[in-house]
Amino acid sequence: MNKKMIVYILGKMLGVEGAVLLIPALVSLIYWEKSGFSFLIVSAVLGIIFFLFGRKKPKCTRIYGKEGFAIVALAWILWSLFGALPFVISGSIPNYIDAFFETVSGFTTTGSTILSEIESLPMGINFWRCLTHWIGGMGVLVFVLMITSLDDENSMPLMRAEMPGPEADKLVPKARNTAALLYGMYFVLTAAEVVLLMLGGMNFYDALVHSFSTAGTGGFSNRNTSVAFYDSAYIDGVITVFMILFGVNFNVYFLLLLKDWKNALKNEELRAYIGIIAGSIAVITLNILNIYGNVLHAFRYASFQVASVITTTGFYTADYELWPELSKAVLLTIMFIGACAGSTGGGIKVCRFVILCKSIGQEIRKILHPNAVTVVKLNGKRVGADTMRGINVYFAAYVFIVVASVLLVSIDNFDFATSFSGVLTTISNVGPGISKVGPVENFHMFSPLSKLVFSFDMLVGRLEIIPFLIILSPALWRKKF
């Protein structure tokens, strides 16, 4: 266990966070807000930490998978712990646990909040809330790899530990180049959305923060009523399209850049993702038709909510708590499925769902044809035994954590729908749930213990469980490991 290298990388990463905090400080300065000092104070503290621990590289620099997982999990925790301080110091969220919850929700692109009044927050603070989505969407480590030479020798174990999905693929030979390419595509899509939202009447600030939240599939807004504030079919349409785009595996965009249209369009996960979205929109549109009076209005609200939930973004334009039970059941189901692997979305990922369905079909064929040789394939490639084992372990851990979390949250004595959907929406990184944590509600009424449980669930969901289980293992920290 190379603990010195872990400390070095974490020190360097905290230095990057300190530099990033200067951006919302500048926004506060532009709007002449005192909250800018809170960012400067935290930035200075992180600068000192970088100076003490992140400048001198240890003699032994080699790290392996176990260190990679530990670094990723600890980096997300530390970024959240320090990222919460500007909220507390500025007085925007005086309670530190509430501020930690809000920051974890931001970096994990969950979008759950404890705030009822958002529009009165300083512009710099609201900018920081939404910027955490944009940074967390691609991943804290991918972001650091993109702007620094963090540790070229060991960068791939770090990316593998952070990238969502059963497997992490390199787009190009060097991990840092992969990070830069991912962020290049990410930036272009974000900039395109900013321009289109401004064409729909949004001012630059609003367009920027909503694009940050869409890109990270997070859902924070600077408006109390989220996107519903604008009451614009055009803005709803633009955000709907971009939520769906950011829920697509970025490997598909890489194939499109290479003009490999055939393999991009034949991607099974992409086709399943589009199919689930289309089917869900059709069912909900028909189910809520009597509420909205005509097909176009029903389609507008159904498509926005479906895109928001399956990509785990969390924006809303309607209170779906008032919709029929079938519509709510469909939304709860796609909340569990989530977006594509390799996207900024959360959930269990469509590819896992596809592989699970195929493995069930394989078992049925084995029973019907005992002598037949059957294999599970995805995109024409055989799914390896290690991947299948990883998926089974993931599902088992997922169910265990959900059950344990529901039991702990139930101590607050809210109804089961509130407790269960609160856990499901946080571990799936969606944001709003149903009942008392529905789209027009928030998490302020929960106890500090429950908020910490939800924070753990958000981090576990974003990092796909295993990194956090590893750092909780005593064996990891033994000297002879």
C-alpha positions in Angstrom: 0.0 0.0 0.0 1.7 3.2 -1.2 0.3 5.6 1.4 2.8 8.4 0.5 1.7 8.4 -3.1 -2.0 8.5 -2.0 -1.3 11.5 0.2 0.7 13.2 -2.7 -2.1 12.7 -5.3 -4.8 13.8 -2.8 -2.8 16.9 -1.9 -2.4 17.8 -5.6 -6.1 17.3 -6.2 -7.1 19.5 -3.3 -4.8 22.2 -4.7 -6.8 21.9 -8.0 -10.1 22.4 -6.0 -8.6 25.5 -4.4 -7.9 26.9 -7.8 -11.4 26.0 -9.1 -12.9 27.9 -6.1 -11.4 31.1 -7.5 -14.0 30.9 -10.4 -17.1 31.4 -8.1 -15.0 34.0 -6.2 -14.7 35.9 -9.5 -18.5 35.6 -10.1 -19.1 37.0 -6.6 -16.7 39.9 -7.4 -18.6 40.6 -10.6 -21.9 40.9 -8.7 -20.2 42.8 -5.8 -21.1 40.1 -3.3 -19.4 39.5 0.1 -19.8 35.7 -0.4 -16.6 35.9 -2.5 -14.5 36.0 0.6 -15.8 32.6 1.7 -14.3 31.1 -1.5 -11.0 32.9 -1.1 -10.6 31.6 2.5 -11.2 28.0 1.5 -9.0 28.4 -1.6 -6.2 29.7 0.6 -6.5 26.7 3.0 -6.4 24.2 0.1 -3.4 26.1 -1.3 -1.6 25.5 2.0 -2.5 21.8 1.9 -1.2 21.5 -1.7 2.0 23.2 -0.7 2.6 20.8 2.2 1.5 17.5 0.6 1.1 17.9 -3.2 4.3 19.3 -4.5 7.0 16.7 -3.8 6.5 13.4 -5.5 7.5 10.3 -3.4 10.4 8.2 -4.5 8.2 5.2 -5.0 5.4 6.3 -7.3 3.8 3.0 -8.4 0.2 2.4 -7.5 -2.2 -0.4 -8.3 -5.9 -1.0 -8.4 -6.4 -0.9 -4.7 -4.7 2.4 -4.3 -6.7 3.7 -7.3 -10.0 2.9 -5.7 -8.8 4.4 -2.3 -7.7 7.6 -4.0 -10.9 8.0 -5.9 -13.2 7.4 -2.9 -11.1 9.7 -0.6 -10.9 12.4 -3.3 -14.6 12.6 -3.6 -15.1 12.8 0.1 -12.4 15.4 0.6 -13.6 17.6 -2.3 -17.1 17.4 -0.8 -15.9 18.2 2.8 -14.0 21.3 1.6 -16.5 22.3 -1.1 -19.1 22.6 1.6 -17.2 25.3 3.6 -18.1 28.3 1.4 -21.8 27.6 2.1 -21.2 27.7 5.8 -18.7 30.6 5.9 -21.0 32.8 3.7 -24.0 31.9 5.9 -25.9 30.6 2.9 -26.3 27.1 4.6 -25.2 27.6 8.2 -25.5 24.0 9.2 -22.4 22.0 8.1 -24.2 18.7 7.6 -26.7 20.4 5.4 -23.9 22.1 3.5 -22.1 18.7 3.1 -25.3 17.1 1.8 -25.8 19.9 -0.7 -22.1 19.7 -1.9 -22.2 15.9 -2.2 -25.4 16.2 -4.1 -23.7 18.7 -6.4 -20.5 16.7 -7.1 -22.3 13.4 -7.5 -24.8 15.2 -9.9 -27.7 14.0 -7.8 -29.5 17.3 -7.4 -31.3 16.6 -4.2 -31.4 19.7 -2.0 -32.2 20.8 1.5 -33.0 24.4 0.3 -36.5 25.7 -0.1 -35.5 29.3 -1.1 -32.9 29.3 -3.8 -33.4 32.5 -5.6 -32.3 34.6 -2.6 -28.8 32.9 -2.6 -25.9 35.0 -3.7 -25.0 34.6 -7.4 -21.6 33.2 -6.6 -23.0 30.6 -4.3 -25.6 29.5 -6.8 -22.9 29.4 -9.5 -20.7 27.1 -7.3 -23.7 24.8 -6.7 -24.2 24.3 -10.4 -20.5 24.2 -11.2 -20.1 21.2 -8.9 -22.5 19.4 -11.2 -20.4 20.2 -14.3 -17.1 19.1 -12.6 -18.7 15.9 -11.1 -20.4 14.9 -14.3 -17.3 13.6 -15.9 -15.7 12.9 -12.6 -13.4 14.8 -10.2 -10.3 12.7 -11.2 -11.0 13.0 -14.9 -11.3 16.7 -14.4 -7.9 16.9 -12.6 -6.3 14.6 -15.2 -7.5 16.9 -17.9 -5.9 20.0 -16.5 -2.8 18.6 -14.8 -0.2 16.0 -15.3 -1.5 14.4 -12.0 0.4 11.2 -12.5 0.7 9.9 -16.1 2.2 6.6 -15.0 -0.7 5.7 -12.8 -3.6 7.6 -14.4 -5.5 4.6 -15.9 -6.1 2.8 -12.5 -7.6 6.1 -11.3 -9.8 6.5 -14.4 -11.0 2.9 -14.1 -12.0 3.4 -10.5 -14.0 6.5 -11.3 -15.6 6.0 -14.8 -19.2 4.7 -14.5 -20.2 1.3 -16.0 -19.1 -2.3 -15.9 -15.8 -1.5 -17.8 -13.8 1.7 -18.4 -12.4 2.0 -21.9 -9.6 4.2 -23.1 -10.5 6.2 -26.2 -6.9 6.9 -27.0 -3.6 5.3 -25.7 -2.8 7.9 -23.0 -5.3 8.3 -20.1 -4.6 12.1 -19.9 -5.4 12.4 -23.7 -8.6 10.4 -23.1 -9.6 12.8 -20.3 -8.9 15.8 -22.5 -10.9 14.3 -25.4 -13.8 13.5 -23.1 -13.8 17.1 -21.8 -13.5 18.5 -25.3 -16.8 16.8 -26.3 -18.3 17.7 -22.9 -17.4 21.4 -23.4 -18.7 21.6 -26.9 -22.1 20.1 -26.0 -22.3 22.4 -22.9 -21.4 25.5 -25.0 -24.0 24.5 -27.6 -26.7 24.3 -25.0 -25.8 27.7 -23.5 -26.2 29.3 -27.0 -29.5 27.6 -27.6 -30.9 28.5 -24.2 -29.9 32.2 -24.7 -31.8 32.1 -28.1 -34.8 31.1 -26.1 -34.7 34.2 -23.9 -32.5 33.1 -21.0 -29.9 35.5 -19.8 -26.2 34.3 -19.9 -26.0 33.5 -16.2 -29.2 31.4 -16.2 -28.2 29.7 -19.4 -24.7 28.8 -18.0 -25.9 27.4 -14.7 -28.7 25.4 -16.3 -26.3 24.0 -18.9 -23.8 23.1 -16.1 -26.6 21.1 -14.4 -27.8 19.5 -17.7 -24.3 18.5 -18.7 -23.6 16.9 -15.4 -27.2 15.5 -15.4 -27.5 17.0 -11.9 -30.6 19.2 -11.8 -29.6 22.2 -9.6 -31.3 25.4 -10.8 -31.1 29.0 -9.6 -34.9 29.1 -9.6 -37.2 27.9 -6.9 -39.5 26.2 -9.4 -36.7 24.8 -11.5 -37.2 24.9 -15.3 -40.9 25.3 -14.8 -40.1 29.0 -13.9 -39.6 29.8 -17.6 -42.9 28.2 -18.8 -41.4 27.9 -22.3 -41.9 24.9 -24.6 -38.7 25.9 -26.5 -36.6 25.9 -23.3 -38.2 22.6 -22.2 -37.4 21.1 -25.6 -33.8 22.2 -25.6 -33.1 20.9 -22.1 -34.9 17.6 -22.9 -32.8 17.0 -25.9 -29.5 17.8 -24.1 -30.4 15.7 -21.1 -30.9 12.7 -23.4 -27.6 13.5 -25.2 -25.6 13.7 -22.0 -27.1 10.4 -21.0 -25.4 8.7 -24.0 -22.1 6.8 -23.6 -19.4 9.3 -24.7 -17.7 6.4 -26.6 -20.5 6.7 -29.1 -19.6 10.3 -29.7 -16.0 9.3 -30.2 -17.1 6.8 -32.9 -19.1 9.6 -34.5 -16.0 11.8 -34.5 -14.2 9.0 -36.3 -17.2 8.9 -38.8 -17.8 5.3 -37.7 -21.6 5.7 -38.1 -22.2 1.9 -38.4 -20.8 0.9 -35.0 -22.2 4.0 -33.3 -25.7 3.4 -34.4 -25.5 -0.4 -33.9 -24.5 0.1 -30.2 -27.0 -2.1 -28.3 -26.9 0.0 -25.1 -27.8 3.2 -27.1 -30.7 1.4 -28.9 -32.0 0.1 -25.6 -31.7 3.5 -24.0 -33.6 5.2 -26.9 -36.2 2.4 -26.8 -36.8 2.8 -23.0 -37.1 6.6 -23.4 -39.5 6.3 -26.3 -41.7 3.6 -24.6 -41.8 5.5 -21.3 -42.8 8.8 -23.1 -45.6 7.0 -25.0 -47.0 5.3 -21.9 -47.0 8.5 -19.8 -48.3 10.7 -22.6 -51.3 8.5 -22.9 -51.7 8.2 -19.2 -51.7 12.0 -18.5 -53.6 13.0 -21.6 -56.8 13.8 -19.6 -54.8 16.1 -17.3 -53.3 18.3 -20.0 -56.1 18.2 -22.6 -54.2 17.6 -25.8 -51.4 15.3 -27.0 -48.8 18.0 -27.6 -49.0 19.3 -24.0 -49.0 15.8 -22.6 -46.0 14.9 -24.8 -44.1 18.0 -23.7 -44.4 17.3 -20.0 -44.0 13.5 -20.3 -40.9 13.8 -22.5 -39.2 16.3 -20.1 -39.9 14.3 -17.0 -38.8 11.0 -18.6 -35.6 12.5 -19.9 -34.9 14.1 -16.5 -35.5 10.9 -14.5 -33.8 8.3 -16.8 -30.7 10.5 -17.1 -30.9 11.2 -13.4 -30.8 15.0 -14.0 -33.7 16.0 -11.6 -35.1 19.1 -13.3 -38.8 19.3 -13.4 -41.5 21.2 -15.2 -44.5 19.5 -13.6 -45.4 18.0 -10.3 -45.6 14.3 -11.3 -46.7 13.5 -7.8 -50.2 14.6 -9.1 -50.0 12.2 -12.0 -51.7 8.8 -12.1 -50.0 5.8 -10.4 -48.9 4.2 -13.7 -46.9 7.3 -14.7 -45.2 7.4 -11.3 -44.5 3.7 -11.5 -42.8 4.1 -14.9 -40.7 7.0 -13.6 -39.7 5.0 -10.6 -38.6 2.1 -12.8 -36.5 4.2 -15.2 -35.0 6.0 -12.1 -33.6 2.5 -11.2 -32.3 1.8 -14.7 -30.6 5.1 -15.3 -28.6 6.3 -18.2 -25.8 4.7 -20.3 -22.4 3.6 -19.0 -19.7 6.1 -19.8 -22.2 9.0 -19.6 -22.7 11.6 -16.9 -25.9 10.0 -15.8 -26.5 7.7 -12.8 -28.6 4.7 -12.0 -27.5 1.0 -12.5 -26.8 1.8 -16.2 -28.7 0.5 -19.3 -25.8 -1.8 -20.3 -26.1 -3.7 -17.0 -29.9 -4.0 -17.5 -29.3 -5.3 -21.1 -26.7 -7.8 -19.9 -29.0 -8.9 -17.1 -31.9 -9.5 -19.5 -29.6 -11.4 -21.9 -28.2 -13.6 -19.0 -31.8 -14.5 -18.0 -32.5 -15.5 -21.7 -29.3 -17.5 -21.7 -30.3 -19.5 -18.6 -33.7 -20.2 -20.2 -32.0 -21.5 -23.4 -29.7 -23.7 -21.3 -32.7 -25.3 -19.6 -34.5 -25.8 -23.0 -31.3 -27.0 -24.8 -28.9 -28.5 -22.3 -26.3 -29.3 -24.9 -26.3 -26.0 -26.7 -23.3 -23.6 -26.3 -24.7 -20.2 -25.3 -22.8 -17.0 -24.5 -23.9 -13.5 -23.6 -22.8 -10.9 -26.1 -23.0 -7.1 -26.1 -22.3 -5.2 -29.3 -21.1 -8.4 -30.9 -18.5 -9.0 -28.2 -18.6 -11.8 -25.6 -19.3 -10.6 -22.1 -16.4 -12.0 -20.0 -16.8 -13.9 -16.8 -15.1 -11.2 -14.8 -17.6 -8.6 -16.1 -20.6 -10.9 -15.3 -19.2 -11.5 -11.8 -18.8 -7.8 -11.3 -22.4 -7.1 -12.4 -23.7 -9.8 -10.0 -21.6 -8.4 -7.1 -22.8 -4.9 -8.0 -26.5 -5.9 -7.9 -26.0 -7.7 -4.6 -24.2 -4.8 -3.0 -26.8 -2.4 -4.4 -29.7 -4.2 -2.9 -27.9 -4.6 0.5 -27.1 -0.9 0.7 -30.6 0.1 -0.3 -32.2 -2.1 2.3 -29.7 -1.0 5.0 -30.2 2.7 4.1 -34.0 2.4 4.1 -33.9 0.9 7.6 -31.7 3.7 8.9 -33.8 6.4 7.3 -37.0 4.9 8.6 -35.9 5.9 12.1 -37.2 9.4 11.1 -40.7 7.8 10.9 -41.8 9.1 7.5 -44.0 7.0 5.2 -42.4 4.1 3.3 -42.7 5.8 -0.1 -40.7 8.8 1.2 -38.0 6.7 2.9 -37.7 4.2 0.0 -37.8 6.7 -2.8 -35.4 9.0 -0.9 -32.8 6.2 -0.8 -33.5 5.1 -4.4 -33.2 8.6 -5.8 -30.0 9.4 -3.9 -28.2 6.1 -4.7 -29.3 6.5 -8.3 -28.2 10.1 -8.3 -31.6 11.3 -9.6 -32.6 14.1 -7.2 -36.3 14.2 -6.6 -38.3 11.1 -5.5 -41.9 10.7 -4.7 -44.2 11.5 -1.7 -42.5 14.0 0.7 -39.3 14.1 -1.5 -41.2 14.7 -4.7 -40.2 17.2 -7.4 -41.6 20.3 -5.5 -40.3 19.1 -2.1 -36.8 18.7 -0.6 -34.8 16.8 2.0 -34.6 19.5 4.7 -37.0 17.7 7.1 -34.7 14.7 7.6 -32.5 14.2 10.6 -28.7 14.7 10.5 -28.2 10.9 10.5 -30.5 10.4 7.5 -28.8 13.2 5.6 -25.4 11.5 6.2 -26.9 8.2 5.0 -28.2 10.0 1.9 -24.8 11.6 1.4 -23.2 8.1 1.6 -25.7 6.7 -0.8 -25.0 9.5 -3.3 -21.3 8.9 -3.2 -21.7 5.2 -3.4 -24.1 5.5 -6.3 -21.8 7.9 -8.3 -18.7 5.7 -7.7 -20.5 2.4 -8.4 -20.2 1.1 -4.9 -16.9 -0.8 -5.0 -14.5 2.1 -4.2 -16.4 2.9 -1.0 -16.6 -0.8 0.0 -12.8 -1.0 -0.5 -11.9 2.0 1.7 -14.2 0.6 4.4 -12.2 -2.7 4.4 -9.6 -2.9 7.2 -7.5 -5.1 5.0 -6.8 -2.2 2.7 -4.9 -0.2 5.3 -2.7 -3.0 6.7 1.0 -2.5 6.1 1.4 -6.0 4.6 -1.5 -5.7 2.2 
